[in-house]
Amino acid sequence: MLLQNRIFNNQFSVQKKLSAGSFGIVFLGLDQSTKQEVAIKVEREENEDVRSLDREVQIFKHLGGIDGIPKLIWSGEEYGYNVLVMQLLGNDLAYHFKQLKRFTLKTALLIAIQLIDVLEKLHFQGVIHRDLKPENILLGSGKDNGKIYLLDFGISKIYRDCNNKHIPFREHRSFLGTTRYASIAAHLGHELSRKDDLESMMYIILYFIRGQLPWQNMQNVTDDERTKKVGEMKILLQQEIFRDQPKEFQKIFDYIRKLQFQSEPNYKMITFELKKAAESLKLNLDGFYDWSEIRSSTHYDSLVPHNSIEMKKSIEKQLSGILNQQKQSHVCLLYSTNQLLAPPPQFSSRNNLNGREENKKPTLASFQGSLL
């Protein structure tokens, strides 16, 4: 896209590219009337099969400028592009994670507590995000540089109709989201709801603390198999995944996993447990993130090991214990009888991964061959 110096709506000039993805490009822009910097997101009008920006504009307007969501400034169609102009934010959490490799528990808790608050407000307005990931969680800029914002509503959904009735549960849905952080329900091909945003949030927090997730970097699998295998691992590990973290984390995750499709989550309880974890560890949630302070290598080395060999041994040990305990449990039967993880027709994802694979009972050996 050659948009350098292009001016949209006779007001917003394109300065330089900030980021690009499968659904569009984000540019740094300048509001000529206020001289304030803005973010300009564009996608070609010809992408009729995508048109995610239309949905994003609809969601922005529906939300009406709630706290923790960037402000929509202008949207329209010009020069063959769909255009969205919004409040300029700071770096996303993926940027900071790339610099630091992992976050301390303090920083992870600071993020989680703010993110829960934003999700509660989002859900209260009748919207579910459906694609939580570090790239979509940003910090503010200037005086708001410690504030968490949620972005990218291209596949979000309004889950209540005009009569405030919850959407119905459905099966055989196409996979939505990002494989690494998607909820188990997404892997099962179920309609998503509020609980699934919260489950994705917990995977993200664990990723920040550990430095990686057990199902990352699979080897000896094709792209067509990856989404299905990740779903299998999430089910196998769901009761053990936070074993080496503060007990409150597993309590929160268990609570989320037990929520029904239409359940209204107890956001206040989740926040209470997160703050309780901080209190038990004597962490001062003073608003300073890891990247706000001079990094201490000694302090970081005291965290959960993220060395690939140590992580592999830890994961294999967890899988071994779980499989030994659950040989005859319904978790194992999920694969051999009901084929619940078989993907729906035309299974697709934003990562161009799908889940076609012959259905076979997972074993420790099959997972060990694909780990790290």
VENZI-V553219 format. One record per helix or strand of 3 or more residues. SS is the DSSP state (~ for helix, > for strand). FROM is the first residue (numbers start at 1). LEN is the number of residues. Records with the same first field share a line. If there is no record, write none. Layout:
SS->FROM-LEN / FROM-LEN
This chain:
>->12-10 / 24-8 / 36-9 / 72-7 / 81-7 / 137-3 / 148-3
~->52-12 / 93-8 / 105-20 / 134-3 / 142-3 / 184-4 / 194-17 / 223-15 / 247-12 / 267-14 / 290-3 / 297-5 / 308-18 / 330-9 / 364-5
